[in-house]
């Protein structure tokens, strides 16, 4: 059986009690691998962003900076800003044709590029507010992931609604690039925190369901682990960024 796209709708309603999460060592190992991938990617992103924010050559290549403030972006800066979206699409739709090693490599490159694209937060917000937003995000993410991991309620219908919300947020964000509306930006951030918080639970349950569908297929499970980590990583990053816009103290 070929790897199934993790963005596809997956129902968990038909699993038997014998497949319960708490008693399946294989599932625990699979989920642990996903969380290890995700945590490593977050660390790599954070280190990259912090390094770039303190590197004058990197800042000069990405932004126009005056008196420690960003006043514009270079062509390379715009490329770096949109590159993660292209890489997510490449992984999502092309992973079936990739080797596991190539998918892993692209995942780590994506994490670095995301770090470069997030460099500006260290120039815009204080370190204390960044840390505060990170820990609140971690707590929220952890709680929702545990819920998705343990609940017996099928979240697939709820997840379909949330995915439509993500599409709406993406369209609204692109429109607001040209409008520059602070009110619309506030609404987008509020909606994004709610949407990606819900998606954390949905994605976690979906990964549990996928494990049973792919059981015994080592290569498919390896690729599912990478895509699962990517999904949860994006949930975490989106909660963090939009939460920071609410509680972050600007420099």
MARBA-3410 file (N, C-alpha, C, O; in Angstrom, 1 decimal):
251
0.8,-1.2,0.0,0.0,0.0,0.0,0.9,1.2,0.0,1.8,1.4,0.8 ~ 0.6,2.2,-0.9,1.4,3.4,-1.0,1.0,4.3,0.1,0.0,4.2,0.8 ~ 2.0,5.2,0.4,1.7,6.2,1.4,0.5,7.1,1.1,0.3,7.5,-0.1 ~ -0.3,7.3,2.1,-1.5,8.2,1.9,-1.2,9.6,2.3,-0.6,9.8,3.4 ~ -1.7,10.5,1.5,-1.5,11.9,1.8,-2.1,12.3,3.2,-3.3,12.1,3.4
-1.3,12.8,4.1,-1.8,13.1,5.5,-2.8,14.3,5.5,-3.4,14.5,6.5 ~ -2.9,15.0,4.4,-3.9,16.1,4.4,-5.3,15.5,4.0,-6.3,16.2,4.1 ~ -5.3,14.2,3.6,-6.6,13.6,3.3,-7.4,13.4,4.6,-6.9,13.3,5.7 ~ -8.7,13.3,4.4,-9.6,13.1,5.5,-9.5,11.6,6.0,-9.5,10.7,5.2 ~ -9.3,11.4,7.3,-9.1,10.1,7.9,-10.1,10.0,9.0,-10.2,10.8,9.9
-10.9,8.9,9.0,-11.9,8.7,10.0,-11.3,7.7,11.0,-10.6,6.7,10.6 ~ -11.6,7.9,12.3,-11.1,7.0,13.3,-12.2,6.3,14.0,-12.0,5.7,15.1 ~ -13.4,6.3,13.4,-14.5,5.8,14.1,-14.6,4.3,14.3,-15.2,3.8,15.1 ~ -13.9,3.5,13.4,-14.0,2.1,13.3,-12.9,1.3,14.0,-12.8,0.1,13.8 ~ -12.1,1.9,14.8,-11.0,1.2,15.5,-11.6,0.4,16.7,-12.5,0.9,17.4
-11.1,-0.8,16.9,-11.5,-1.6,18.0,-10.8,-1.2,19.3,-9.8,-0.5,19.3 ~ -11.3,-1.7,20.4,-10.7,-1.4,21.7,-9.3,-2.0,21.8,-8.5,-1.4,22.5 ~ -9.1,-3.1,21.1,-7.8,-3.7,21.1,-6.7,-2.8,20.5,-5.5,-3.0,20.7 ~ -7.1,-1.8,19.7,-6.2,-0.9,19.1,-6.0,0.4,19.9,-5.4,1.3,19.4 ~ -6.4,0.4,21.1,-6.4,1.6,22.0,-4.9,2.1,22.0,-4.0,1.3,22.1
-4.8,3.4,22.0,-3.5,4.1,22.0,-2.6,3.6,23.1,-1.4,3.4,22.9 ~ -3.1,3.6,24.3,-2.3,3.4,25.5,-1.6,2.0,25.5,-0.7,1.8,26.3 ~ -2.1,1.0,24.7,-1.6,-0.3,24.7,-0.8,-0.7,23.5,-0.4,-1.9,23.4 ~ -0.6,0.2,22.6,0.1,-0.1,21.4,1.5,0.5,21.3,1.7,1.7,21.1 ~ 2.5,-0.4,21.5,3.9,0.1,21.6,4.3,0.6,20.3,5.1,1.6,20.2
3.9,0.0,19.2,4.2,0.5,17.9,3.7,1.9,17.6,4.4,2.8,17.0 ~ 2.5,2.2,18.0,2.0,3.5,17.9,2.7,4.6,18.7,3.0,5.7,18.3 ~ 3.1,4.2,19.9,3.8,5.1,20.8,5.2,5.4,20.2,5.6,6.6,20.2 ~ 5.9,4.4,19.6,7.1,4.7,18.9,7.0,5.6,17.7,7.8,6.5,17.5 ~ 5.9,5.3,17.0,5.6,6.2,15.8,5.4,7.6,16.2,5.9,8.5,15.6
4.5,7.8,17.2,4.2,9.2,17.6,5.4,9.9,18.2,5.7,11.1,18.0 ~ 6.2,9.1,19.0,7.4,9.7,19.5,8.4,10.2,18.4,9.0,11.2,18.6 ~ 8.5,9.4,17.4,9.3,9.8,16.2,8.8,11.1,15.6,9.6,12.0,15.3 ~ 7.5,11.2,15.5,7.0,12.4,14.9,7.3,13.6,15.8,7.7,14.7,15.3 ~ 7.1,13.5,17.1,7.4,14.6,18.0,8.8,14.9,18.1,9.2,16.1,18.3
9.7,13.9,18.0,11.1,14.2,17.9,11.5,15.0,16.7,12.3,15.9,16.8 ~ 11.0,14.6,15.5,11.2,15.3,14.3,10.7,16.8,14.5,11.4,17.7,14.2 ~ 9.5,16.9,15.0,8.9,18.3,15.2,9.8,19.1,16.1,10.1,20.3,15.8 ~ 10.2,18.6,17.3,10.9,19.3,18.3,12.3,19.7,17.7,12.8,20.8,17.9 ~ 12.9,18.8,17.0,14.2,19.1,16.3,14.1,20.2,15.3,14.9,21.1,15.2
13.0,20.2,14.5,12.8,21.2,13.5,12.5,22.6,14.2,13.0,23.6,13.7 ~ 11.8,22.6,15.3,11.5,23.8,16.0,12.8,24.4,16.5,13.1,25.6,16.5 ~ 13.7,23.5,17.1,15.0,24.0,17.6,15.8,24.5,16.5,16.5,25.6,16.6 ~ 15.8,23.9,15.3,16.6,24.3,14.2,16.1,25.7,13.7,16.9,26.5,13.3 ~ 14.8,25.8,13.6,14.2,27.1,13.2,14.6,28.2,14.1,15.0,29.3,13.7
14.5,28.0,15.4,14.8,29.0,16.4,16.3,29.4,16.4,16.6,30.6,16.5 ~ 17.2,28.4,16.3,18.6,28.7,16.2,18.9,29.5,15.0,19.7,30.5,15.0 ~ 18.3,29.1,13.9,18.6,29.8,12.6,18.1,31.3,12.7,18.8,32.2,12.3 ~ 16.9,31.5,13.2,16.3,32.8,13.3,17.2,33.7,14.2,17.4,34.9,13.9 ~ 17.6,33.1,15.4,18.4,33.9,16.3,19.7,34.3,15.7,20.2,35.4,15.9
20.4,33.3,15.1,21.7,33.6,14.4,21.5,34.7,13.4,22.3,35.6,13.3 ~ 20.5,34.5,12.5,20.3,35.5,11.4,20.1,36.9,12.0,20.5,37.9,11.4 ~ 19.3,37.0,13.1,19.0,38.3,13.7,20.2,39.0,14.2,20.2,40.2,14.4 ~ 21.2,38.2,14.5,22.4,38.8,15.1,23.6,38.8,14.1,24.7,39.0,14.5 ~ 23.3,38.5,12.8,24.3,38.5,11.8,24.0,39.7,10.8,23.1,39.7,10.1
24.9,40.6,10.8,24.7,41.8,10.0,24.7,41.4,8.5,23.8,42.0,7.8 ~ 25.5,40.5,8.0,25.5,40.2,6.6,24.1,39.5,6.2,23.6,39.8,5.1 ~ 23.6,38.7,7.1,22.3,38.0,6.8,21.2,39.0,6.8,20.4,39.0,5.9 ~ 21.2,39.9,7.8,20.1,40.9,7.8,20.2,41.9,6.6,19.1,42.2,6.1 ~ 21.4,42.2,6.2,21.5,43.1,5.1,21.0,42.4,3.8,20.5,43.1,2.9
21.2,41.1,3.7,20.8,40.4,2.5,19.3,40.2,2.5,18.7,40.2,1.4 ~ 18.6,40.2,3.6,17.2,39.9,3.7,16.3,41.2,3.8,15.2,41.3,3.3 ~ 16.9,42.2,4.5,16.1,43.4,4.9,16.8,44.7,4.7,18.1,44.7,4.6 ~ 16.0,45.7,4.6,16.6,47.1,4.7,16.4,47.5,6.1,15.3,47.6,6.6 ~ 17.5,47.7,6.9,17.4,48.0,8.3,18.0,49.4,8.6,19.1,49.7,8.2
17.3,50.2,9.4,17.8,51.5,9.8,17.5,51.6,11.3,16.4,51.4,11.8 ~ 18.6,51.9,12.0,18.6,52.1,13.5,17.9,50.9,14.2,17.2,51.0,15.1 ~ 18.3,49.7,13.7,17.8,48.4,14.3,16.4,48.1,13.9,15.8,47.1,14.5 ~ 15.7,48.9,13.0,14.4,48.6,12.6,14.3,48.2,11.1,15.0,48.7,10.3 ~ 13.4,47.3,10.8,13.2,46.9,9.5,12.3,47.9,8.7,11.2,48.2,9.2
12.8,48.4,7.6,12.1,49.4,6.9,11.7,48.9,5.5,11.0,49.5,4.7 ~ 12.1,47.6,5.2,11.8,47.1,3.9,12.4,45.7,3.7,13.2,45.3,4.6 ~ 12.1,45.0,2.6,12.7,43.7,2.3,13.3,43.7,1.0,12.9,44.4,0.0 ~ 14.4,42.9,0.9,15.1,42.8,-0.4,14.4,41.7,-1.2,13.4,41.1,-0.7 ~ 14.8,41.6,-2.5,14.2,40.5,-3.3,14.5,39.2,-2.7,13.6,38.3,-2.7
15.7,39.0,-2.1,16.0,37.7,-1.5,15.1,37.5,-0.3,14.6,36.4,0.0 ~ 14.8,38.6,0.5,13.9,38.5,1.6,12.5,38.0,1.3,11.9,37.2,2.0 ~ 12.0,38.6,0.1,10.7,38.1,-0.3,10.7,36.7,-0.7,9.7,35.9,-0.5 ~ 11.8,36.3,-1.4,11.9,34.9,-1.8,11.9,33.9,-0.6,11.2,32.9,-0.6 ~ 12.7,34.3,0.4,12.7,33.5,1.7,11.4,33.5,2.4,11.0,32.5,3.0
10.6,34.6,2.3,9.3,34.7,3.0,8.3,33.7,2.4,7.5,33.1,3.1 ~ 8.4,33.5,1.1,7.4,32.7,0.4,7.9,31.3,0.1,7.1,30.4,-0.2 ~ 9.2,31.0,0.3,9.8,29.7,0.0,9.2,28.6,0.8,9.0,27.5,0.3 ~ 9.0,28.8,2.2,8.4,27.7,3.0,7.1,27.2,2.4,6.8,26.0,2.5 ~ 6.2,28.1,1.9,4.9,27.6,1.4,5.2,26.7,0.2,4.5,25.7,0.1
6.1,27.1,-0.7,6.4,26.3,-1.8,7.0,24.9,-1.4,6.7,23.9,-2.0 ~ 7.8,24.9,-0.4,8.4,23.7,0.1,7.3,22.7,0.7,7.4,21.5,0.6 ~ 6.4,23.3,1.4,5.3,22.5,2.0,4.5,21.9,0.9,4.2,20.7,1.0 ~ 4.2,22.6,-0.1,3.4,22.0,-1.2,4.2,21.0,-1.9,3.7,19.9,-2.3 ~ 5.5,21.2,-2.1,6.4,20.2,-2.7,6.4,18.9,-1.9,6.2,17.8,-2.5
6.5,19.0,-0.6,6.5,17.8,0.2,5.1,17.1,0.2,5.0,15.9,0.1 ~ 4.1,17.9,0.3,2.7,17.4,0.4,2.3,16.6,-0.8,1.7,15.5,-0.7 ~ 2.6,17.2,-2.0,2.2,16.5,-3.2,3.2,15.7,-3.9,2.9,14.9,-4.8 ~ 4.5,15.8,-3.4,5.5,15.0,-4.1,6.2,13.9,-3.3,7.1,13.2,-3.8 ~ 5.8,13.8,-2.0,6.5,12.8,-1.2,6.4,11.4,-1.6,7.3,10.6,-1.4
5.3,11.0,-2.3,5.1,9.7,-2.8,6.2,9.3,-3.8,6.5,8.1,-4.0 ~ 6.7,10.3,-4.5,7.8,10.1,-5.5,9.2,10.3,-5.0,10.1,10.0,-5.7 ~ 9.3,10.7,-3.7,10.6,10.9,-3.1,11.1,9.7,-2.3,10.3,8.8,-1.9 ~ 12.4,9.6,-2.2,12.9,8.6,-1.2,12.7,9.2,0.2,12.5,10.4,0.4 ~ 12.8,8.3,1.2,12.6,8.8,2.6,13.8,9.8,2.9,13.5,10.8,3.6
15.0,9.5,2.4,16.1,10.3,2.7,15.9,11.7,2.1,16.3,12.7,2.8 ~ 15.4,11.8,0.9,15.2,13.1,0.3,14.1,13.9,1.0,14.2,15.1,1.2 ~ 13.0,13.2,1.5,12.0,13.8,2.2,12.5,14.4,3.5,12.2,15.5,3.9 ~ 13.4,13.6,4.2,14.0,14.1,5.4,14.9,15.3,5.2,14.8,16.3,5.9 ~ 15.7,15.3,4.1,16.5,16.4,3.8,15.7,17.6,3.5,16.1,18.7,4.0
14.7,17.5,2.8,13.8,18.7,2.4,13.2,19.2,3.7,13.0,20.4,3.8 ~ 12.8,18.3,4.6,12.2,18.8,5.9,13.1,19.6,6.7,12.7,20.6,7.2 ~ 14.4,19.2,6.7,15.4,20.0,7.5,15.7,21.3,6.8,15.9,22.3,7.5 ~ 15.8,21.3,5.5,16.0,22.5,4.7,14.9,23.5,5.0,15.1,24.7,5.1 ~ 13.6,23.0,4.9,12.5,23.8,5.2,12.6,24.4,6.6,12.2,25.6,6.7
13.0,23.7,7.6,13.1,24.2,8.9,14.1,25.4,9.0,13.9,26.4,9.7 ~ 15.2,25.3,8.2,16.2,26.4,8.2,15.6,27.6,7.5,15.8,28.7,8.0 ~ 15.0,27.4,6.3,14.4,28.5,5.6,13.3,29.2,6.4,13.2,30.4,6.4 ~ 12.5,28.4,7.2,11.5,29.0,8.1,12.2,29.9,9.1,11.7,31.0,9.4 ~ 13.3,29.4,9.6,14.1,30.2,10.6,14.5,31.6,10.0,14.4,32.6,10.6
15.0,31.5,8.7,15.4,32.8,8.1,14.1,33.7,7.9,14.2,34.9,8.0 ~ 13.0,33.1,7.5,11.8,33.9,7.3,11.3,34.5,8.6,10.5,35.5,8.5 ~ 11.6,33.9,9.7,11.2,34.4,11.0,12.2,35.3,11.7,12.0,35.7,12.9 ~ 13.2,35.7,11.1,14.3,36.5,11.7,13.7,37.8,12.2,14.2,38.3,13.3 ~ 12.8,38.4,11.5,12.3,39.7,11.9,11.7,39.8,13.3,11.6,40.8,13.9
11.2,38.6,13.8,10.5,38.7,15.1,11.5,39.1,16.2,11.1,39.7,17.2 ~ 12.8,38.8,16.0,13.7,39.2,17.0,14.1,40.7,17.0,14.6,41.2,17.9 ~ 13.8,41.3,15.8,14.0,42.7,15.7,12.7,43.5,16.1,12.8,44.7,16.5 ~ 11.6,42.9,16.0,10.3,43.6,16.3,9.8,43.4,17.7,9.2,44.3,18.2 ~ 10.1,42.3,18.3,9.6,42.0,19.7,10.7,41.8,20.7,11.8,41.4,20.3
10.4,42.0,21.9,11.4,41.8,23.0,11.6,40.3,23.2,10.7,39.5,23.0 ~ 12.8,39.9,23.7,13.1,38.5,24.0,12.1,37.9,25.0,11.7,36.8,24.9 ~ 11.7,38.7,26.0,10.8,38.2,27.0,9.5,37.9,26.5,8.9,36.9,26.8 ~ 8.9,38.7,25.6,7.6,38.5,25.0,7.7,37.3,24.0,6.7,36.5,23.9 ~ 8.8,37.1,23.3,8.9,35.9,22.5,8.9,34.7,23.3,8.3,33.7,23.0
9.7,34.7,24.4,9.7,33.5,25.3,8.3,33.2,25.9,7.9,32.1,26.0 ~ 7.6,34.3,26.3,6.3,34.1,26.9,5.3,33.5,25.9,4.6,32.6,26.2 ~ 5.4,34.0,24.6,4.5,33.5,23.6,4.8,32.0,23.3,3.9,31.2,23.0 ~ 6.1,31.7,23.3,6.5,30.3,23.0,6.0,29.4,24.1,5.5,28.3,23.7 ~ 6.1,29.7,25.3,5.7,28.8,26.4,4.2,28.7,26.5,3.7,27.6,26.8
3.5,29.7,26.2,2.0,29.6,26.1,1.6,28.8,25.0,0.7,27.9,25.1 ~ 2.3,28.9,23.8,2.0,28.1,22.7,2.3,26.6,23.0,1.5,25.7,22.6 ~ 3.4,26.4,23.6,3.8,25.0,24.0,2.8,24.4,24.9,2.4,23.2,24.7 ~ 2.3,25.1,25.9,1.2,24.6,26.7,-0.1,24.3,26.0,-0.7,23.2,26.2 ~ -0.5,25.2,25.2,-1.7,25.1,24.4,-1.6,23.9,23.4,-2.5,23.1,23.3
-0.5,23.8,22.7,-0.2,22.8,21.8,-0.2,21.4,22.5,-0.8,20.5,22.0 ~ 0.5,21.3,23.6,0.5,20.1,24.3,-0.8,19.6,24.8,-1.1,18.4,24.7 ~ -1.6,20.5,25.3,-3.0,20.1,25.8,-3.9,19.6,24.6,-4.5,18.6,24.8 ~ -3.8,20.3,23.5,-4.7,19.9,22.4,-4.2,18.6,21.7,-5.0,17.8,21.3 ~ -2.9,18.5,21.7,-2.3,17.2,21.1,-2.7,16.0,22.0,-3.0,15.0,21.5
-2.6,16.2,23.3,-3.0,15.1,24.2,-4.5,14.8,24.0,-4.9,13.6,24.0 ~ -5.3,15.8,23.9,-6.7,15.6,23.6,-7.0,14.8,22.3,-7.7,13.8,22.3 ~ -6.3,15.2,21.3,-6.4,14.5,20.0,-5.9,13.1,20.1,-6.5,12.2,19.4 ~ -4.9,12.9,20.9,-4.3,11.5,21.1,-5.2,10.6,21.9,-5.2,9.4,21.6 ~ -6.0,11.1,22.8,-6.7,10.3,23.7,-8.2,10.2,23.5,-8.9,9.3,23.9
-8.8,11.3,22.8,-10.2,11.3,22.7,-10.8,10.2,21.8,-10.1,9.7,20.9 ~ -12.0,9.7,22.2,-12.6,8.7,21.4,-13.6,9.3,20.3,-14.2,8.6,19.5 ~ -13.7,10.6,20.4,-14.6,11.3,19.5,-13.9,11.4,18.1,-12.7,11.8,18.1 ~ -14.6,11.2,17.0,-14.1,11.3,15.7,-14.1,12.8,15.3,-15.1,13.4,15.2 ~ -12.9,13.3,15.1,-12.7,14.7,14.8,-12.6,15.0,13.3,-12.3,16.2,12.9
-12.8,14.0,12.4,-12.6,14.2,11.0,-13.5,15.3,10.4,-13.1,16.1,9.6 ~ -14.8,15.3,10.8,-15.7,16.3,10.3,-15.3,17.7,10.7,-15.3,18.7,10.0 ~ -14.9,17.8,12.0,-14.4,19.1,12.5,-13.1,19.6,11.8,-13.0,20.8,11.5 ~ -12.3,18.6,11.5,-11.0,18.9,10.8,-11.3,19.5,9.4,-10.6,20.4,9.0 ~ -12.3,19.0,8.7,-12.6,19.5,7.3,-13.0,20.9,7.4,-12.6,21.7,6.5
-13.7,21.3,8.4,-14.2,22.7,8.6,-12.9,23.6,8.9,-12.8,24.7,8.3 ~ -12.0,23.1,9.7,-10.8,23.8,10.0,-9.9,24.0,8.8,-9.3,25.1,8.7 ~ -9.8,23.0,8.0,-8.9,23.1,6.8,-9.5,24.2,5.9,-8.7,24.9,5.3 ~ -10.8,24.3,5.7,-11.4,25.4,5.0,-11.1,26.7,5.6,-10.9,27.7,4.9 ~ -11.0,26.7,6.9,-10.6,28.0,7.6,-9.2,28.4,7.3,-8.9,29.6,7.1
-8.3,27.4,7.2,-6.9,27.7,6.8,-6.9,28.3,5.4,-6.1,29.3,5.2 ~ -7.6,27.8,4.5,-7.7,28.4,3.1,-8.2,29.8,3.2,-7.6,30.7,2.5 ~ -9.2,30.0,4.0,-9.7,31.4,4.1,-8.7,32.3,4.7,-8.6,33.5,4.3 ~ -8.0,31.9,5.7,-6.9,32.7,6.3,-5.8,33.0,5.3,-5.3,34.1,5.3 ~ -5.4,32.1,4.5,-4.4,32.3,3.5,-4.8,33.4,2.5,-4.0,34.3,2.2
-6.0,33.3,2.1,-6.6,34.3,1.1,-6.6,35.6,1.7,-6.2,36.6,1.1 ~ -7.1,35.7,3.0,-7.2,37.0,3.7,-5.9,37.6,3.9,-5.7,38.8,3.8 ~ -4.9,36.8,4.2,-3.5,37.3,4.5,-2.9,37.9,3.2,-2.2,38.9,3.3 ~ -3.1,37.2,2.1,-2.6,37.7,0.8,-3.3,39.0,0.5,-2.6,40.0,0.1 ~ -4.6,39.1,0.7,-5.3,40.4,0.4,-4.8,41.5,1.3,-4.6,42.6,0.9
-4.5,41.1,2.6,-4.1,42.2,3.5,-2.6,42.7,3.3,-2.3,43.7,3.8 ~ -1.9,41.9,2.5,-0.5,42.4,2.1,-0.7,43.7,1.3,0.1,44.6,1.4 ~ -1.7,43.8,0.5,-2.0,45.0,-0.3,-2.8,46.0,0.4,-2.6,47.2,0.2 ~ -3.7,45.6,1.3,-4.5,46.5,2.0,-3.8,47.2,3.2,-4.0,48.4,3.5 ~ -3.0,46.4,3.9,-2.3,46.9,5.0,-3.2,47.3,6.2,-2.9,48.2,6.9
-4.3,46.6,6.4,-5.3,46.9,7.4,-4.9,46.3,8.7,-4.8,45.1,8.8 ~ -4.7,47.1,9.7,-4.4,46.6,11.1,-5.6,45.9,11.7,-5.4,44.9,12.4 ~ -6.8,46.3,11.4,-8.0,45.7,11.9,-8.1,44.3,11.3,-8.4,43.3,12.1 ~ -7.9,44.2,10.0,-8.0,42.9,9.4,-6.9,41.9,9.9,-7.1,40.7,10.1 ~ -5.7,42.5,10.1,-4.6,41.7,10.6,-5.0,41.1,12.0,-4.6,40.0,12.3
-5.6,42.0,12.8,-6.0,41.5,14.2,-7.0,40.4,14.1,-6.9,39.4,14.8 ~ -8.0,40.5,13.2,-9.0,39.5,13.0,-8.4,38.2,12.5,-8.8,37.1,12.9 ~ -7.5,38.3,11.5,-6.8,37.1,11.0,-6.0,36.4,12.1,-6.1,35.2,12.2 ~ -5.3,37.2,12.9,-4.5,36.5,14.0,-5.4,35.8,15.0,-5.1,34.7,15.4 ~ -6.5,36.5,15.4,-7.5,35.8,16.3,-8.0,34.5,15.8,-8.1,33.5,16.5
-8.4,34.6,14.5,-9.0,33.4,13.9,-7.9,32.3,13.7,-8.2,31.1,13.9 ~ -6.7,32.7,13.4,-5.6,31.7,13.2,-5.3,31.0,14.5,-5.1,29.8,14.4 ~ -5.3,31.7,15.6,-5.0,31.0,16.9,-6.0,29.9,17.1,-5.7,28.8,17.5 ~ -7.3,30.3,16.9,-8.4,29.3,17.1,-8.3,28.1,16.1,-8.5,27.0,16.5 ~ -8.1,28.4,14.9,-8.1,27.4,13.8,-6.9,26.4,14.0,-7.1,25.2,14.0
-5.7,26.9,14.3,-4.6,26.0,14.4,-4.5,25.3,15.8,-3.9,24.3,15.9 ~ -5.2,25.9,16.8,-5.3,25.2,18.0,-6.2,24.0,17.8,-5.9,22.9,18.3 ~ -7.3,24.1,17.1,-8.2,23.0,16.8,-7.5,22.0,15.9,-7.7,20.8,16.0 ~ -6.8,22.5,14.9,-6.1,21.6,14.0,-5.0,20.7,14.7,-4.7,19.6,14.2 ~ -4.5,21.2,15.8,-3.5,20.4,16.5,-4.1,19.1,17.0,-3.6,18.0,16.9
-5.4,19.2,17.6,-6.1,18.0,18.0,-6.4,17.1,16.8,-6.2,15.9,16.9 ~ -6.9,17.7,15.8,-7.3,16.9,14.6,-6.1,16.2,13.9,-6.2,15.0,13.6 ~ -5.0,16.9,13.8,-3.9,16.3,13.1,-3.3,15.2,14.0,-2.9,14.2,13.4 ~ -3.3,15.4,15.3,-2.8,14.3,16.1,-3.7,13.0,16.0,-3.1,11.9,15.9 ~ -5.0,13.2,16.0,-5.8,12.0,15.9,-5.7,11.4,14.5,-5.7,10.2,14.3
-5.5,12.3,13.5,-5.3,11.8,12.1,-4.1,10.9,12.0,-4.1,9.9,11.3 ~ -3.0,11.3,12.6,-1.8,10.6,12.6,-1.9,9.2,13.3,-1.4,8.2,12.9 ~ -2.7,9.2,14.4,-3.0,7.9,15.0,-3.7,7.0,14.1,-3.4,5.8,14.0 ~ -4.7,7.5,13.4,-5.5,6.7,12.4,-4.6,6.2,11.3,-4.7,5.1,10.9 ~ -3.7,7.1,10.8,-2.9,6.7,9.7,-1.9,5.5,10.1,-1.6,4.7,9.3
-1.5,5.5,11.4,-0.6,4.4,11.8,-1.2,3.1,11.6,-0.6,2.2,11.1 ~ -2.5,2.9,11.9,-3.2,1.6,11.7,-3.4,1.3,10.3,-3.3,0.1,9.9 ~ -3.6,2.3,9.5,-3.7,2.1,8.0,-2.4,1.6,7.4,-2.4,0.9,6.4 ~ -1.3,2.1,7.9,0.0,1.8,7.3,0.8,0.8,8.1,2.0,0.5,7.7 ~ 0.2,0.2,9.1,1.0,-0.8,9.9,1.6,-1.8,9.1,1.0,-2.4,8.2
2.9,-2.1,9.4,3.7,-3.1,8.7,4.4,-2.6,7.5,5.2,-3.3,6.9 ~ 4.2,-1.3,7.0,4.8,-0.8,5.9,5.8,0.3,6.3,5.5,1.4,6.5 ~ 7.0,-0.2,6.5,8.0,0.6,7.1,8.3,1.9,6.3,8.4,3.0,7.0 ~ 8.5,1.9,5.0,8.8,3.1,4.3,7.6,4.1,4.3,7.8,5.3,4.4 ~ 6.4,3.6,4.2,5.2,4.4,4.2,5.1,5.1,5.6,4.8,6.3,5.7
5.4,4.3,6.7,5.3,4.9,8.0,6.4,5.9,8.2,6.2,7.0,8.9 ~ 7.6,5.7,7.6,8.7,6.7,7.8,8.3,8.0,7.1,8.5,9.1,7.6 ~ 7.7,7.9,5.9,7.2,9.1,5.2,6.1,9.8,6.0,6.0,11.0,6.0 ~ 5.2,9.0,6.5,4.1,9.6,7.3,4.6,10.3,8.5,4.0,11.3,8.9 ~ 5.7,9.8,9.1,6.3,10.4,10.3,6.8,11.8,9.9,6.6,12.8,10.7
7.4,11.9,8.8,7.9,13.2,8.3,6.8,14.2,8.0,6.8,15.4,8.5 ~ 5.7,13.7,7.3,4.6,14.6,7.0,3.8,15.0,8.3,3.3,16.1,8.4 ~ 3.7,14.0,9.2,3.1,14.3,10.5,3.8,15.3,11.3,3.2,16.2,11.8 ~ 5.1,15.2,11.3,5.9,16.3,12.0,5.7,17.6,11.3,5.7,18.6,12.0 ~ 5.7,17.6,10.0,5.5,18.9,9.3,4.1,19.5,9.6,4.0,20.7,9.9
3.1,18.7,9.7,1.8,19.2,10.0,1.7,19.8,11.4,1.2,20.9,11.6 ~ 2.3,19.1,12.4,2.2,19.6,13.8,3.2,20.8,13.9,2.9,21.7,14.7 ~ 4.3,20.8,13.2,5.2,21.9,13.3,4.5,23.2,12.8,4.6,24.2,13.4 ~ 3.7,23.0,11.7,3.0,24.2,11.1,1.9,24.7,12.1,1.7,25.9,12.2 ~ 1.3,23.7,12.7,0.3,24.1,13.7,0.9,24.9,14.8,0.4,26.0,15.2
2.0,24.4,15.3,2.7,25.1,16.4,3.2,26.5,16.0,3.0,27.5,16.7 ~ 3.9,26.6,14.9,4.4,27.9,14.4,3.3,28.9,14.2,3.5,30.1,14.5 ~ 2.2,28.5,13.6,1.1,29.4,13.3,0.5,29.9,14.6,0.2,31.1,14.8 ~ 0.3,29.0,15.6,-0.2,29.5,16.9,0.7,30.5,17.5,0.3,31.5,18.0 ~ 2.0,30.2,17.5,3.1,31.0,18.1,3.1,32.4,17.4,3.1,33.4,18.1
3.2,32.5,16.1,3.3,33.7,15.4,2.1,34.6,15.7,2.2,35.8,16.0 ~ 0.9,34.1,15.6,-0.3,34.9,15.7,-0.5,35.3,17.2,-1.1,36.3,17.5 ~ -0.2,34.4,18.1,-0.3,34.7,19.5,0.7,35.8,19.9,0.4,36.7,20.7 ~ 1.9,35.8,19.3,2.9,36.8,19.5,2.4,38.2,19.1,2.7,39.2,19.7 ~ 1.5,38.3,18.1,1.0,39.5,17.6,0.0,40.1,18.7,-0.2,41.3,18.7
-0.6,39.3,19.5,-1.5,39.7,20.6,-0.7,40.2,21.8,-0.9,41.2,22.3 ~ 0.2,39.4,22.3,0.9,39.6,23.6,2.3,40.1,23.5,2.9,40.4,24.5 ~ 2.8,40.2,22.3,4.2,40.6,22.1,4.4,42.0,22.4,3.7,42.9,22.0 ~ 5.5,42.3,23.1,5.9,43.7,23.4,6.9,44.1,22.3,8.0,43.6,22.2 ~ 6.5,45.2,21.6,7.4,45.6,20.5,8.6,46.4,21.0,8.5,47.1,22.1
9.7,46.3,20.3,10.9,47.0,20.7,10.7,48.5,20.4,11.6,49.3,20.7
END
